Amino acid sequence: MDEELPELVRQVCASFTHALNQSAEGLLEGLHLRGSLAWGEFHESSDIDFTAVVSRRPGVHDLTALEAAHTQIWFEFPDHDFDGHHVLLDDLRRPASECPPVPTSHAGRFLAADDLDVNPVAWSELATRGVRLTGRDATVLGIHADRAELWEYTHQNLTTYWGRVGRELKVGWMVAGRREDAVMWCTLGAARLHHLLATGEMTSKGGAGRYILEHLDERWHPLATDALRARETPSEPTEYRSLSQRGKDLRDFVAWCVADGARLDLPEVCA
């Protein structure tokens, strides 16, 4: 187990591994971390995102053991979600689109078959930045990670999911501007996708904020600065004098990201 990880994360993973091994011996082949931990950006509000490699497709007994292990984590560590999926190594070696529904854990809920984070983003992040807790290092697992596939998935996600968010913000911008979580999530989330479409490279949420400040129009800089503050130093107050203006900026930025991202072509690095 990586000693450089936050103590809380090591405790959560050790507790989960022990609980599962006690009731479903031999099921867990490897436990890997993704998300903010993979980018070295774990903050007070961060989830613990994982991919668990299992030795067999879980049956009834294994599913009961998985649910019990996750339930134990929710009771022991209620302030941090331990979110992820349990897949076969063979699932990771094929396109994510070919992976069947698998056992997942999300926000205090266990599902025996779902597609939480079963997508090219998770596969690519795991292949390039995954943090090994147990099992073999992700770099030697032969995980399927195709740049063009990742770009196409991101393009579709921006135009569909974020297009819908943009339409919702046209109506709900005033409420969103008052919510720190909405400002942080929408600003950095949309920028993260735009960054990949423009450069062909993945980035973190913090990297997305810096991308706005270093490469995008200055009109978006106050929003990016505020989103980074909300994520990294939430105890500090916003510099916006008007939360209504913050809401308008958020609405306009997401709309711009969707429109501009839709026109971008596949970068040469992905071809």
C-alpha positions as CSV (number, residue, x, y, z in Angstrom):
1,M,0.0,0.0,0.0
2,D,1.4,3.4,-1.0
3,E,2.5,5.2,2.1
4,E,2.2,8.6,0.4
5,L,-1.5,8.3,0.3
6,P,-3.6,10.2,2.9
7,E,-4.0,8.3,6.1
8,L,-7.8,8.3,5.7
9,V,-7.5,6.7,2.2
10,R,-5.2,4.0,3.4
11,Q,-7.6,3.2,6.3
12,V,-10.6,3.0,4.0
13,C,-8.9,0.7,1.5
14,A,-7.4,-1.5,4.1
15,S,-10.7,-1.9,5.9
16,F,-12.5,-2.7,2.7
17,T,-9.9,-5.2,1.6
18,H,-9.9,-7.0,4.9
19,A,-13.7,-7.2,5.1
20,L,-14.0,-8.6,1.6
21,N,-11.2,-11.1,2.0
22,Q,-12.7,-12.4,5.2
23,S,-16.0,-13.3,3.5
24,A,-15.1,-13.9,-0.2
25,E,-11.6,-15.3,-0.2
26,G,-9.8,-15.0,-3.6
27,L,-12.3,-12.7,-5.1
28,L,-10.2,-9.5,-5.0
29,E,-7.2,-9.6,-7.3
30,G,-6.3,-5.9,-7.3
31,L,-7.5,-2.6,-5.9
32,H,-6.6,0.6,-7.8
33,L,-7.5,4.3,-7.2
34,R,-8.6,6.8,-9.8
35,G,-10.0,10.3,-9.7
36,S,-8.5,13.0,-7.6
37,L,-6.0,10.6,-5.9
38,A,-4.6,9.6,-9.2
39,W,-3.8,13.3,-9.9
40,G,-2.5,14.1,-6.5
41,E,-5.4,16.4,-5.8
42,F,-7.2,14.8,-2.9
43,H,-9.1,17.5,-0.9
44,E,-11.4,17.5,2.1
45,S,-14.5,17.1,-0.1
46,S,-13.0,14.5,-2.5
47,D,-14.5,11.1,-3.1
48,I,-12.3,8.0,-3.1
49,D,-12.7,6.5,-6.6
50,F,-11.6,3.0,-7.2
51,T,-11.5,0.1,-9.7
52,A,-11.4,-3.3,-8.2
53,V,-10.2,-6.2,-10.3
54,V,-12.0,-9.4,-9.4
55,S,-11.0,-13.0,-10.2
56,R,-14.5,-14.1,-11.3
57,R,-17.8,-12.7,-12.2
58,P,-19.4,-12.3,-8.8
59,G,-22.2,-14.8,-8.0
60,V,-24.8,-14.5,-5.2
61,H,-22.4,-15.2,-2.4
62,D,-19.8,-12.8,-3.8
63,L,-22.4,-10.0,-4.3
64,T,-23.5,-10.4,-0.7
65,A,-19.9,-10.1,0.5
66,L,-19.3,-7.1,-1.7
67,E,-22.4,-5.3,-0.3
68,A,-21.5,-6.2,3.3
69,A,-17.9,-4.8,2.8
70,H,-19.2,-1.6,1.3
71,T,-21.8,-1.2,4.0
72,Q,-19.1,-1.5,6.6
73,I,-17.1,1.3,4.9
74,W,-20.2,3.6,4.8
75,F,-20.6,3.1,8.6
76,E,-16.9,3.5,9.4
77,F,-16.2,6.4,7.1
78,P,-19.5,8.3,6.5
79,D,-17.9,11.5,5.3
80,H,-16.1,10.2,2.2
81,D,-17.8,8.2,-0.6
82,F,-15.9,5.1,-1.7
83,D,-17.1,4.9,-5.3
84,G,-16.2,2.5,-8.0
85,H,-16.8,-0.7,-9.9
86,H,-15.7,-4.4,-9.7
87,V,-14.5,-5.7,-13.0
88,L,-12.6,-8.7,-14.5
89,L,-9.2,-8.0,-16.0
90,D,-10.6,-9.2,-19.3
91,D,-13.2,-6.3,-19.1
92,L,-10.3,-3.8,-18.8
93,R,-8.5,-5.3,-21.7
94,R,-11.4,-4.6,-24.0
95,P,-13.2,-1.3,-24.9
96,A,-15.4,-0.1,-22.0
97,S,-18.4,-0.2,-24.3
98,E,-18.1,-4.0,-24.3
99,C,-18.1,-4.3,-20.6
100,P,-21.3,-5.8,-19.1
101,P,-23.1,-4.2,-16.1
102,V,-20.9,-4.9,-13.0
103,P,-21.2,-4.5,-9.3
104,T,-20.8,-0.8,-8.2
105,S,-20.8,1.4,-5.2
106,H,-21.8,5.0,-5.4
107,A,-22.8,7.6,-2.7
108,G,-23.8,5.0,-0.1
109,R,-25.6,2.7,-2.5
110,F,-24.5,-0.8,-3.7
111,L,-25.8,-2.1,-7.1
112,A,-25.2,-5.6,-8.2
113,A,-25.1,-4.6,-11.9
114,D,-24.5,-1.0,-13.1
115,D,-22.3,1.0,-15.5
116,L,-20.9,3.6,-13.0
117,D,-17.7,5.0,-14.6
118,V,-17.5,2.1,-17.0
119,N,-16.2,4.3,-19.9
120,P,-13.1,5.2,-21.8
121,V,-12.2,8.0,-19.3
122,A,-12.0,5.5,-16.4
123,W,-10.1,3.0,-18.5
124,S,-7.6,5.6,-19.7
125,E,-7.1,7.2,-16.3
126,L,-6.5,3.8,-14.7
127,A,-4.0,2.8,-17.5
128,T,-2.0,6.0,-17.2
129,R,-2.3,7.2,-13.7
130,G,-3.9,4.5,-11.6
131,V,-2.6,4.1,-8.0
132,R,-2.1,0.5,-7.0
133,L,-3.2,-0.6,-3.6
134,T,-3.1,-4.4,-4.1
135,G,-2.4,-6.6,-7.1
136,R,-0.2,-5.8,-10.1
137,D,0.6,-2.3,-11.3
138,A,-2.0,-1.0,-13.7
139,T,0.7,-0.2,-16.3
140,V,1.3,-4.0,-16.8
141,L,-2.3,-5.1,-17.0
142,G,-2.8,-4.4,-20.7
143,I,-5.7,-2.0,-20.1
144,H,-7.5,-0.9,-23.3
145,A,-6.8,2.9,-23.7
146,D,-7.4,4.3,-27.1
147,R,-7.0,8.1,-27.5
148,A,-9.4,8.4,-30.5
149,E,-12.0,6.4,-28.6
150,L,-11.5,8.6,-25.5
151,W,-11.9,11.8,-27.6
152,E,-15.1,10.6,-29.3
153,Y,-16.6,9.6,-26.0
154,T,-15.7,13.0,-24.5
155,H,-17.1,14.8,-27.5
156,Q,-20.4,13.0,-27.2
157,N,-20.5,13.5,-23.4
158,L,-20.0,17.3,-23.8
159,T,-22.7,17.7,-26.4
160,T,-25.3,15.5,-24.7
161,Y,-24.8,15.5,-20.9
162,W,-23.2,19.0,-20.7
163,G,-25.5,20.3,-23.3
164,R,-28.4,19.4,-21.0
165,V,-26.6,21.0,-18.1
166,G,-26.2,24.1,-20.1
167,R,-29.9,24.2,-21.0
168,E,-30.8,23.8,-17.3
169,L,-28.4,26.7,-16.3
170,K,-30.3,29.0,-18.7
171,V,-33.2,28.7,-16.3
172,G,-31.4,27.9,-13.0
173,W,-28.4,30.2,-13.2
174,M,-29.4,32.3,-10.3
175,V,-29.7,29.3,-7.9
176,A,-26.5,27.8,-9.3
177,G,-24.6,31.0,-8.6
178,R,-25.4,30.7,-4.9
179,R,-24.1,27.2,-4.7
180,E,-20.4,26.6,-4.2
181,D,-20.6,23.0,-5.3
182,A,-22.4,23.9,-8.5
183,V,-19.9,26.5,-9.4
184,M,-17.0,24.2,-8.7
185,W,-18.4,21.1,-10.4
186,C,-19.8,22.8,-13.5
187,T,-16.9,25.1,-14.2
188,L,-14.1,22.5,-13.7
189,G,-16.2,19.7,-15.2
190,A,-16.9,21.4,-18.5
191,A,-13.4,22.8,-18.7
192,R,-11.9,19.4,-18.2
193,L,-13.8,18.0,-21.2
194,H,-12.9,21.1,-23.3
195,H,-9.3,20.6,-22.5
196,L,-9.3,17.0,-23.7
197,L,-11.1,17.9,-26.9
198,A,-8.7,20.8,-27.6
199,T,-5.4,19.0,-26.7
200,G,-6.1,15.3,-26.8
201,E,-4.8,15.0,-23.2
202,M,-6.6,14.3,-20.0
203,T,-6.3,16.7,-17.0
204,S,-7.5,16.9,-13.5
205,K,-10.1,19.2,-12.1
206,G,-7.4,21.5,-10.8
207,G,-5.7,21.3,-14.1
208,A,-8.9,22.3,-15.8
209,G,-9.1,25.4,-13.7
210,R,-5.5,26.3,-14.6
211,Y,-6.3,25.6,-18.3
212,I,-9.0,28.3,-18.2
213,L,-6.6,30.8,-16.5
214,E,-3.7,30.0,-18.9
215,H,-5.3,29.4,-22.2
216,L,-8.9,30.7,-22.4
217,D,-10.4,34.1,-22.6
218,E,-9.9,36.5,-19.7
219,R,-13.7,36.9,-19.3
220,W,-13.7,33.4,-17.7
221,H,-10.8,34.0,-15.3
222,P,-12.9,35.2,-12.3
223,L,-15.1,32.1,-12.5
224,A,-12.1,29.8,-12.8
225,T,-10.4,31.4,-9.8
226,D,-13.5,31.1,-7.8
227,A,-14.1,27.4,-8.8
228,L,-10.5,26.6,-7.8
229,R,-11.0,28.4,-4.5
230,A,-14.2,26.5,-3.8
231,R,-12.3,23.2,-4.4
232,E,-9.0,23.9,-2.8
233,T,-9.6,26.4,-0.1
234,P,-13.3,26.4,0.6
235,S,-13.0,28.2,3.9
236,E,-11.9,31.3,2.0
237,P,-14.8,33.7,0.9
238,T,-15.6,34.3,-2.7
239,E,-14.3,37.4,-4.4
240,Y,-17.5,37.8,-6.4
241,R,-19.4,40.8,-5.2
242,S,-22.6,39.5,-6.8
243,L,-23.6,35.8,-6.7
244,S,-26.1,36.6,-9.5
245,Q,-23.1,37.7,-11.6
246,R,-21.4,34.4,-10.7
247,G,-24.4,32.5,-11.8
248,K,-24.5,34.4,-15.1
249,D,-20.8,33.7,-15.7
250,L,-21.4,30.0,-14.9
251,R,-24.3,29.8,-17.4
252,D,-22.3,31.6,-20.1
253,F,-19.2,29.5,-19.6
254,V,-20.8,26.1,-19.8
255,A,-22.7,27.2,-22.9
256,W,-19.5,28.4,-24.5
257,C,-17.7,25.1,-23.6
258,V,-20.4,23.1,-25.2
259,A,-20.6,25.2,-28.4
260,D,-16.8,25.6,-28.8
261,G,-16.1,21.9,-28.0
262,A,-18.6,20.8,-30.6
263,R,-16.7,22.5,-33.4
264,L,-13.3,21.0,-32.4
265,D,-11.7,18.4,-34.6
266,L,-9.8,15.3,-33.5
267,P,-6.3,16.5,-32.6
268,E,-3.4,14.9,-34.4
269,V,-2.1,13.3,-31.2
270,C,-5.3,11.2,-31.1
271,A,-5.4,10.3,-34.8
